[in-house]
Amino acid sequence: MQTDSKISVFGGTGLVGSSIIRELKKQGYLNIDAPRSNELNLLDKLQVDEYFKTKEPEFVFMVAGLVGGIYGNSKRPADFLYQNSIMILNILEAIKNFSPKTKILFTGSTCIYPKENPQPINEDRFMAGRLEETNKGYAVAKGLGVVACQLYRQQYNINAIALMPTNMYGPNDTYDLENGHMIPSLIKKFVEAKKNKSPLTFWGTGTPRREALYVDDTADACIYLMNNYNEAEIVNIGTGFDYSIKEFITILEEVIDYKGEIIWDTTKPDGTLEKRTDITRLKSIMPDFSPRSFKDGLRETLKADFGWEEENGVK
Ligand SMILES: NC(=O)c1ccc[n+]([C@@H]2O[C@H](COP(=O)([O-])OP(=O)(O)OC[C@H]3O[C@@H](n4cnc5c(N)ncnc54)[C@H](OP(=O)(O)O)[C@@H]3O)[C@@H](O)[C@H]2O)c1
């Protein structure tokens, strides 16, 4: 990408899209178009066709989607399937027909890998086993998007790359306790418990290990790969390190300065004991990739979204 290249970000109001825009601007890119869904509804083929016919963007970051946690996914599985499938198909078809020189970067997700995996999870696990029941609609649609990128590349020479980011958190996240992801939900719970001086209860023993990637590190990797990668193979974007749930909680306690009680309800199940992404392929393309620690990412997130200050804590 040149600093004046025509770049489009679909999903620019979201967690990942807003971070990509921030990073693009920081790196000096000037010509960024980020239409909202009410300006360009990616579910509407005619609107998508018109966009590519008239704008012919050189680079597209496709990070729009219907995204949610276990609750949202299990309540609306058909919506997750339909919307996430149609958006990427509309875009690839429009690129093929009206703007074949466009390079597109699409994000799948590590949560669409099969339910059971040897750890850490590498890219060969894609479509290698039975899916998690709770997010089947989302996983099938995202998997379709990944395969679509590969097939449009194979048949029509479209420059489409597909990446598999792990669970993320960061500024501009959705702090929805029912529908959100693990880290933003934990952050929100701690902030509220600190304000209300109430105890916090967590399920299980706290021993399962999880990975959480600060979203600006994902954005960095996406921009780097847009500039330096053009192959059919998917690429994981993870941290390469993980923490036990207990360790996440201890860091949250310390940074938010929460002094209340923490209760572990060990009658509840622990869930999968380990979930970690293999980032060997990413490191072979981007050797300098070095995501920040949870403590550092948490501080940035609290500053941006909760008015947190080093001296005074959460406002
Ligand atoms: N968050 C994670 O931890 C995570 C992990 C792995 C992969 N991912 C992937 O990363 C991508 C971005 O996730 P996110 O967490 O940033 O999502 P998000 O915060 O929920 O944002 C979703 C974005 O999609 C846009 N959008 C939804 N429906 C649209 C439509 N019909 N037409 C146009 N735009 C539409 C929204 O635009 P408006 O606001 O304008 O409606 C919004 O900007 C997704 O593909 C997701 O699967 C996310």
The ligand as a Tripos MOL2 file, in Angstrom:
@<TRIPOS>MOLECULE
LIG
   48    52     1     0     0
SMALL
NO_CHARGES

@<TRIPOS>ATOM
      1 N1        -13.8770   -9.6340   18.5320 N.am      1 LIG1
      2 C1        -13.1410  -10.7410   18.5300 C.2       1 LIG1
      3 O1        -12.6350  -11.1760   19.5760 O.2       1 LIG1
      4 C2        -12.8750  -11.4680   17.2170 C.ar      1 LIG1
      5 C3        -12.0860  -12.6500   17.2580 C.ar      1 LIG1
      6 C4        -11.8020  -13.3020   16.0750 C.ar      1 LIG1
      7 C5        -12.2950  -12.8200   14.8690 C.ar      1 LIG1
      8 N2        -13.0620  -11.6870   14.8550 N.ar      1 LIG1
      9 C6        -13.5510  -11.2290   13.5370 C.3       1 LIG1
     10 O2        -13.1460   -9.8920   13.3080 O.3       1 LIG1
     11 C7        -14.1540   -9.1800   12.5870 C.3       1 LIG1
     12 C8        -14.5470   -7.9390   13.3490 C.3       1 LIG1
     13 O3        -15.0320   -8.2510   14.6340 O.3       1 LIG1
     14 P1        -15.3940   -7.1110   15.7000 P.3       1 LIG1
     15 O4        -15.2960   -7.7310   17.0330 O.co2     1 LIG1
     16 O5        -14.6370   -5.8900   15.3590 O.co2     1 LIG1
     17 O6        -16.9460   -6.8620   15.3710 O.3       1 LIG1
     18 P2        -17.9090   -5.7030   15.9420 P.3       1 LIG1
     19 O7        -17.1940   -4.8590   16.9190 O.co2     1 LIG1
     20 O8        -19.1730   -6.3720   16.3560 O.co2     1 LIG1
     21 O9        -18.2020   -4.8170   14.6420 O.3       1 LIG1
     22 C9        -18.9550   -5.3210   13.5910 C.3       1 LIG1
     23 C10       -18.8560   -4.3540   12.4310 C.3       1 LIG1
     24 O10       -19.5310   -4.9410   11.3230 O.3       1 LIG1
     25 C11       -20.3010   -3.9500   10.6930 C.3       1 LIG1
     26 N3        -21.4700   -4.5490   10.0530 N.ar      1 LIG1
     27 C12       -22.3500   -5.4300   10.6050 C.ar      1 LIG1
     28 N4        -23.3210   -5.7120    9.7170 N.ar      1 LIG1
     29 C13       -23.0550   -5.0040    8.5960 C.ar      1 LIG1
     30 C14       -23.6830   -4.8620    7.3350 C.ar      1 LIG1
     31 N5        -24.8210   -5.5290    7.0500 N.pl3     1 LIG1
     32 N6        -23.1420   -4.0390    6.4220 N.ar      1 LIG1
     33 C15       -21.9980   -3.3740    6.7010 C.ar      1 LIG1
     34 N7        -21.3400   -3.4560    7.8590 N.ar      1 LIG1
     35 C16       -21.8660   -4.2690    8.8040 C.ar      1 LIG1
     36 C17       -20.7100   -2.9790   11.7930 C.3       1 LIG1
     37 O11       -20.9720   -1.7290   11.2010 O.3       1 LIG1
     38 P3        -22.0440   -0.6120   11.7750 P.3       1 LIG1
     39 O12       -21.6010   -0.2660   13.1800 O.co2     1 LIG1
     40 O13       -21.9150    0.5270   10.8490 O.co2     1 LIG1
     41 O14       -23.3840   -1.2670   11.7750 O.co2     1 LIG1
     42 C18       -19.4590   -2.9820   12.6660 C.3       1 LIG1
     43 O15       -18.5580   -1.9960   12.2230 O.3       1 LIG1
     44 C19       -15.3070  -10.1630   12.3970 C.3       1 LIG1
     45 O16       -15.1710  -10.7460   11.1460 O.3       1 LIG1
     46 C20       -15.0760  -11.2060   13.4610 C.3       1 LIG1
     47 O17       -15.5960  -12.4220   13.0890 O.3       1 LIG1
     48 C21       -13.3680  -10.9980   15.9870 C.ar      1 LIG1
@<TRIPOS>BOND
     1     1     2 1
     2     2     3 2
     3     2     4 1
     4     4     5 ar
     5     4    48 ar
     6     5     6 ar
     7     6     7 ar
     8     7     8 ar
     9     8     9 1
    10     8    48 ar
    11     9    10 1
    12     9    46 1
    13    10    11 1
    14    11    12 1
    15    11    44 1
    16    12    13 1
    17    13    14 1
    18    14    15 2
    19    14    16 1
    20    14    17 1
    21    17    18 1
    22    18    19 2
    23    18    20 1
    24    18    21 1
    25    21    22 1
    26    22    23 1
    27    23    24 1
    28    23    42 1
    29    24    25 1
    30    25    26 1
    31    25    36 1
    32    26    27 ar
    33    26    35 ar
    34    27    28 ar
    35    28    29 ar
    36    29    30 ar
    37    29    35 ar
    38    30    31 1
    39    30    32 ar
    40    32    33 ar
    41    33    34 ar
    42    34    35 ar
    43    36    37 1
    44    36    42 1
    45    37    38 1
    46    38    39 2
    47    38    40 1
    48    38    41 1
    49    42    43 1
    50    44    45 1
    51    44    46 1
    52    46    47 1
@<TRIPOS>SUBSTRUCTURE
     1 LIG1         1 GROUP 0 **** ****
